[in-house]
Amino acid sequence: MKTLIQNITQLVAVPPGPVAGEAMRRPPIVEDAALLIEDDHIAWFGYRSDAPDHAGARVIDARGGTLVPGLVDCHTHVVHAGSRADEFEQRIGGASYIEILEAGGGIKSSVRMLRTASEDDLVAQSLPRVRRMLECGVTTIEAKSGYGLSPEHELKTLRAIRRIAAETPVEMIGTYLAAHTIPPEFAGRPNEYLDQMLESALLKSIVDEGLAEFADVFCERGAFDLEQSRRFLGACKEAGLTPKIHSEQITRTGATAMACELGAVSADHLEFVNDDDIAVLKRSKTIPVVLPGCSFFLGSPVAPARKLIDAGLPVALATDINPGSCTIESLPLVMSMAATMLKMTPLESLVACTANAAAAVCRADRIGAIAVGHQADLVLLDVPNVNRWTYNVGVNPVATVWKAGRVVVERGDRAVG
């Protein structure tokens, strides 16, 4: 089956990732463009006047809109139970994230709610969030466990993620985040907790069932220290799970250097990285992922994205949607925050949410780009250029979304012939 999209005012041909440094602000742009989809992949794109023979193809009139790759949200906690709205008010009153955590709230509050929820409950609560993210142009989502903190409840979360993948067009990628915090029943005994969560039979089950591709750890005060984080990620890597890490979010722990040493695919947050960390990232293949929505929501410092990009690194952006430190579902809203808070250009933000985010989930060879042979994950916007998307904060101009060549979102009356 063929589909020709024509009358595109601006086609942003983001190349396959990772795209680093200066190149992030200069992806190729084709004006007055067209693009041909064959089955599930991109067969051709270029100037409309050069379009190949498309006899028998379905023709879609882009009506002067902008075409970009499908967005990739490479760091989320989208599958969770309940709400922590009460903590939002506490923070407004001056309580810090760490103070709430140490008082038994924070992640621990989410753990209590998730443990009482069934797998069906988790799917019912989380699926609407995923569908709203799709309507904003997100075609691939990394989703972490980490609120169960026991073998039973971590498996329940990962299975809920797999069920959501079966009920939505969004490509869902599971991450085993059992090392999110220490559950109350193991208070003061973090190594015993890790013993339980690193049992070979448990890790084998996760890998054999295809429940997760990655393992993640929150390396921070009140959670896991550097050596505990190293132990967790090392054991998971040996079992077949690729390391990721929550790194330098609240304090500088040295987690970024450790993650690079272990070959982590990404180091995420990075609010407190320093020049030494940046130098280590530069020598590695680890993708730096920044999460300005979390800084916005908590009123905390932002990651030095400008410095990371200017150092020649392939920065990625993600929502970090979760019930406590960032309830933002919209990746385009995060792109606007990246402009105002991180001083990233709209094109840099787009590359960060496509090619580089795809690299942060080991999929840069097939998604996150407009390239011949790449999967046809595409977003058509009812705006004349990407700048307008970022500029019109909070407005959703998404008209059509394709996942693997199939229309999965259609908003408004599109001209099809």
C-alpha positions in Angstrom: 0.0 0.0 0.0 1.3 3.5 -0.9 0.4 6.9 0.6 1.6 10.2 -0.8 1.6 13.2 1.5 1.8 16.4 -0.6 1.5 20.1 -0.3 3.8 20.2 2.8 5.1 23.7 3.4 7.9 22.5 5.6 9.3 18.9 5.9 11.9 18.6 8.6 14.1 15.7 7.6 15.6 14.9 10.9 18.5 12.5 10.2 18.9 9.2 12.1 20.4 9.8 15.6 22.3 10.5 17.5 22.6 14.0 16.2 25.2 15.9 18.2 26.0 19.5 19.1 25.8 22.1 16.3 24.0 19.7 14.0 21.0 19.6 16.3 20.0 23.1 15.1 20.4 22.4 11.4 18.4 19.3 10.3 17.6 19.5 6.6 14.4 21.2 5.7 12.5 20.7 2.5 10.1 23.5 1.4 7.0 22.7 -0.7 7.6 19.0 -0.1 6.0 15.6 -0.5 6.7 12.2 1.1 5.8 8.7 -0.1 5.0 5.9 2.3 5.1 2.3 1.2 3.6 -0.2 3.6 5.2 0.7 7.0 8.3 2.6 5.8 9.3 5.9 4.2 10.0 5.2 0.5 10.9 8.7 -0.7 10.7 12.4 0.3 11.7 15.6 -1.4 10.4 18.5 -3.4 6.8 18.0 -4.5 7.7 18.7 -8.1 10.1 15.7 -8.0 7.6 13.2 -6.6 7.9 9.7 -8.2 5.0 8.0 -9.9 2.4 7.3 -7.3 -0.4 5.7 -9.4 -2.8 3.9 -7.1 -1.5 5.6 -4.0 -3.7 7.2 -1.4 -3.1 11.0 -1.6 -3.2 13.2 1.5 -3.2 17.0 1.2 -1.1 18.4 4.0 -2.8 21.8 3.4 0.4 23.7 3.8 1.3 22.1 7.1 4.6 20.8 8.6 5.7 17.2 8.6 8.1 15.9 11.3 9.1 12.5 12.7 6.9 10.9 15.3 8.0 12.0 18.8 9.8 9.6 21.1 9.3 10.1 24.9 12.4 8.3 26.2 11.9 8.8 30.0 8.5 8.3 31.6 6.8 6.8 34.7 3.4 6.9 32.8 2.2 3.7 34.3 1.3 4.5 37.9 -1.6 4.4 40.4 -3.4 7.2 42.2 -2.4 10.9 42.7 0.0 12.8 44.9 -1.9 16.2 44.6 -1.5 16.7 48.4 2.3 16.9 48.0 1.9 19.6 45.3 0.3 21.8 48.0 3.1 20.9 50.5 5.7 21.9 48.0 3.9 25.2 47.4 4.2 25.7 51.2 7.9 25.2 51.1 8.5 21.5 51.6 11.3 20.1 49.5 11.2 16.9 47.4 13.7 15.2 49.8 11.8 16.3 52.9 8.5 14.9 51.6 10.3 11.6 50.7 12.0 11.3 54.1 8.6 11.9 55.8 7.2 8.8 54.1 5.7 10.6 51.1 7.1 10.9 47.6 7.8 7.6 45.8 6.8 5.7 49.0 3.3 7.1 48.7 3.1 5.9 45.1 4.3 2.5 46.2 1.4 2.2 48.6 -1.1 3.1 46.0 0.4 0.8 43.3 0.5 -2.2 45.6 -3.2 -1.9 46.3 -4.0 -1.6 42.6 -4.6 -4.6 40.4 -3.1 -5.0 37.0 -6.5 -4.1 35.5 -6.5 -0.9 37.6 -3.1 0.1 36.4 -4.1 -0.4 32.7 -7.4 1.5 33.2 -5.6 4.5 34.9 -2.6 4.6 32.6 -4.1 3.9 29.1 -5.9 7.3 28.9 -2.6 9.1 29.6 -0.9 7.2 26.8 -3.7 8.0 24.4 -3.4 11.7 25.2 0.3 11.5 24.6 -0.3 10.0 21.2 -2.7 12.8 20.3 0.3 15.2 21.0 2.4 13.3 18.4 4.2 10.8 20.6 4.5 7.5 18.8 7.0 5.7 21.1 7.1 5.8 24.9 9.6 4.3 27.3 7.8 3.4 30.5 9.4 2.5 33.8 8.3 0.3 36.7 9.6 1.3 40.1 6.5 1.9 42.2 6.0 -1.7 43.1 9.3 -2.4 44.8 8.7 -6.1 45.2 8.9 -8.9 42.7 5.2 -9.3 42.5 4.3 -5.7 42.0 7.2 -4.9 39.7 6.1 -7.7 37.4 2.6 -6.5 37.7 3.7 -3.1 36.4 5.7 -4.4 33.6 2.9 -6.6 32.5 0.5 -3.6 32.6 2.9 -1.8 30.2 2.8 -4.7 27.9 -1.0 -4.8 27.9 -1.1 -1.1 27.1 1.2 -1.7 24.2 -1.4 -4.2 22.9 -4.3 -1.7 23.3 -2.8 1.3 21.7 -0.8 2.1 18.5 2.0 3.6 20.7 5.2 1.5 20.8 5.8 0.9 24.5 9.3 0.1 25.9 9.6 -1.4 29.4 12.3 -0.4 31.9 12.9 -2.3 35.1 13.3 0.4 37.8 13.1 -1.7 40.9 15.9 0.4 42.4 13.7 3.5 42.6 13.8 3.7 46.4 14.0 1.4 49.4 10.5 0.1 50.5 9.5 0.4 54.1 9.8 -3.3 54.9 13.5 -3.0 54.0 14.2 0.3 55.8 17.9 0.4 56.7 18.6 -2.8 54.7 19.1 -1.6 51.1 21.5 -4.5 50.2 19.0 -7.1 51.3 16.4 -5.4 49.2 18.6 -5.5 46.2 19.3 -9.2 46.8 15.6 -9.8 46.4 15.2 -7.7 43.3 18.3 -9.1 41.6 17.4 -12.8 42.0 18.4 -14.6 38.9 15.0 -16.2 38.4 13.2 -12.8 38.6 15.6 -11.2 36.1 15.3 -14.2 33.8 11.5 -14.0 33.8 11.6 -10.3 32.9 14.0 -10.9 30.0 12.4 -14.1 28.8 8.9 -12.6 28.8 10.1 -9.5 27.0 8.8 -7.3 29.8 11.7 -4.9 29.8 14.7 -4.0 27.7 16.4 -1.6 30.1 17.2 -1.4 33.8 17.3 1.9 35.7 18.3 3.1 39.2 17.7 6.3 41.2 21.2 7.1 42.4 20.5 9.8 45.0 20.4 10.6 48.7 17.5 8.8 50.2 17.6 6.2 47.5 20.7 4.2 46.3 24.3 5.2 46.6 26.9 4.9 43.9 28.1 1.4 44.8 24.6 0.1 45.3 23.6 1.6 41.9 26.7 0.0 40.3 25.7 -3.4 41.7 22.1 -3.2 40.5 22.9 -2.0 37.0 25.8 -4.5 36.7 23.7 -7.5 37.6 20.8 -6.4 35.3 23.3 -5.9 32.4 24.6 -9.4 32.9 21.0 -10.7 32.8 20.4 -8.9 29.5 18.9 -5.5 30.5 20.7 -2.4 29.1 21.5 0.1 31.8 20.0 3.6 32.2 20.3 5.9 35.2 18.6 8.8 37.1 21.8 10.8 37.5 22.8 14.0 39.3 19.1 15.1 39.8 19.2 16.6 43.3 22.9 16.4 44.2 26.0 15.4 42.3 26.7 11.8 43.1 29.2 10.7 40.4 26.5 8.6 38.8 27.1 10.0 35.3 30.7 8.8 35.2 29.7 5.4 36.6 26.9 5.1 34.0 29.3 5.8 31.2 31.7 3.3 32.6 29.0 0.6 32.5 27.9 1.5 29.0 24.6 2.9 29.9 22.5 4.0 26.9 21.4 7.2 28.7 22.0 9.3 31.8 18.9 11.2 32.7 18.2 14.4 34.6 21.7 15.9 34.9 20.7 19.0 36.8 23.9 18.9 38.8 26.5 17.7 36.2 29.8 19.5 36.1 32.5 20.0 33.6 34.1 16.6 34.5 30.8 14.8 33.9 30.4 16.5 30.6 33.9 15.4 29.5 33.1 11.8 30.5 29.9 11.9 28.5 31.8 13.3 25.5 34.1 10.2 25.6 31.2 7.8 25.8 28.1 6.8 23.7 25.8 7.5 26.6 22.9 9.9 25.6 22.3 12.8 28.0 18.6 13.2 28.6 17.3 16.4 30.2 13.8 16.8 31.8 12.9 20.4 32.2 9.3 19.6 33.1 10.6 18.2 36.4 12.4 21.4 37.1 9.4 23.4 36.2 7.1 21.3 38.4 9.5 21.3 41.4 10.9 24.8 41.0 14.3 23.2 41.0 17.5 24.0 39.0 17.5 23.0 35.3 20.1 20.9 33.6 22.7 22.8 31.6 21.4 21.8 28.2 23.0 24.7 26.4 26.4 23.7 27.8 25.8 20.0 26.9 24.9 20.9 23.3 27.7 23.4 22.9 30.1 20.6 24.1 29.1 18.6 21.1 26.7 16.2 22.8 23.5 14.6 21.4 21.0 15.9 24.0 17.6 14.2 24.3 14.4 15.6 25.9 11.6 13.7 27.7 8.6 14.5 29.8 9.4 12.4 33.0 5.7 12.2 33.5 5.1 10.8 37.0 2.7 11.3 39.9 5.0 13.3 42.1 7.6 15.5 40.5 6.1 16.1 37.0 2.6 15.3 35.9 3.2 16.8 32.4 2.0 14.5 29.7 2.7 16.8 26.7 6.1 16.4 25.1 5.5 19.4 22.9 4.9 21.5 26.0 8.3 20.2 27.3 9.8 21.4 23.9 8.4 24.9 24.7 9.9 24.7 28.2 13.2 23.7 26.6 13.1 27.0 24.6 12.3 29.2 27.6 14.1 27.5 30.4 17.0 25.8 28.6 17.5 28.2 25.7 17.2 25.4 23.1 16.0 26.4 19.7 12.8 24.8 18.4 14.8 22.7 15.9 17.1 21.5 18.6 14.1 20.5 20.7 12.6 18.6 17.8 15.8 16.7 17.2 16.1 16.1 21.0 12.6 14.5 21.0 13.1 12.4 17.9 16.5 11.3 16.7 18.3 11.6 20.0 15.4 10.3 22.1 15.3 7.3 19.7 19.0 6.8 20.4 18.3 6.8 24.1 16.1 3.8 23.7 18.3 2.0 21.1 16.0 2.6 18.2 17.7 5.2 16.1 18.2 2.8 13.3 14.4 2.7 12.5 12.5 5.6 14.3 13.0 9.2 15.2 14.0 10.4 11.7 12.7 11.1 8.2 15.0 8.9 6.2 14.3 6.4 3.3 13.9 3.0 4.8 13.0 4.3 8.3 9.7 3.3 9.8 6.9 5.8 8.8 6.3 7.3 12.2 5.2 10.8 11.2 3.3 13.8 12.5 1.5 16.4 10.4 1.1 19.7 12.0 -1.4 22.5 11.1 1.3 25.1 11.4 3.6 26.4 8.6 6.9 25.6 10.5 8.3 24.0 13.7 8.9 27.4 15.3 5.2 28.0 15.5 4.6 24.7 17.3 7.0 25.6 20.1 5.9 29.3 20.1 2.1 28.6 20.5 2.6 27.2 24.0 0.0 24.7 25.1 -1.8 24.6 21.8 -2.0 21.2 20.0 -1.7 21.6 16.2 -1.3 17.9 15.5 -3.6 17.0 12.6 -2.5 13.5 11.7 -0.2 10.9 13.2 1.1 7.8 11.4 2.6 4.8 13.2 4.4 2.3 11.0 2.6 3.8 8.0 -0.9 3.6 9.4 -3.0 6.6 10.4 -3.6 6.4 14.2 -4.7 10.0 14.9 -6.9 12.0 12.6 -8.0 15.4 13.8 -10.3 17.6 11.7 -11.4 17.2 8.1 -8.4 16.2 6.0 -8.5 16.3 2.2 -7.9 12.7 1.0 -8.2 11.6 -2.7 
